Amino acid sequence: MPGPTGWITGQYSEYHGRDISIPGVQSINNFQTLLSNEVITETHQFRLWRVLNLSYQNYPVPGPNSRNDWSSTLAQGNNSFFYPSVSSSFIFSG
């Protein structure tokens, strides 16, 4: 079953400067000229997950689950994250 897919947008501001007042002092206030830049980023993500639920004579047995994510921000061919897992459950009823 495919999972949600969509664009994720992030926004942040960068601050840096020119013309250092006191050499060796690392502070944004140590620049005579402050510069700022607003950055907007977009990434595309696609998710796919699989679940297999099994039972034998009304008793549950462990079932495999997996999820795979692909991200547009990583290099092609190395942009996948795989998450395997195993789960089980039991319903108590009389």
PyMOL commands that set and color helices and strands:
alter all, ss='L'
color gray80, all
select helices_A, chain A and resi 28-30
alter helices_A, ss='H'
color red, helices_A
select strands_A, chain A and resi 6-20+31-51+54-56+59-61+63-71+80-87
alter strands_A, ss='S'
color yellow, strands_A
deselect
rebuild
show_as cartoon
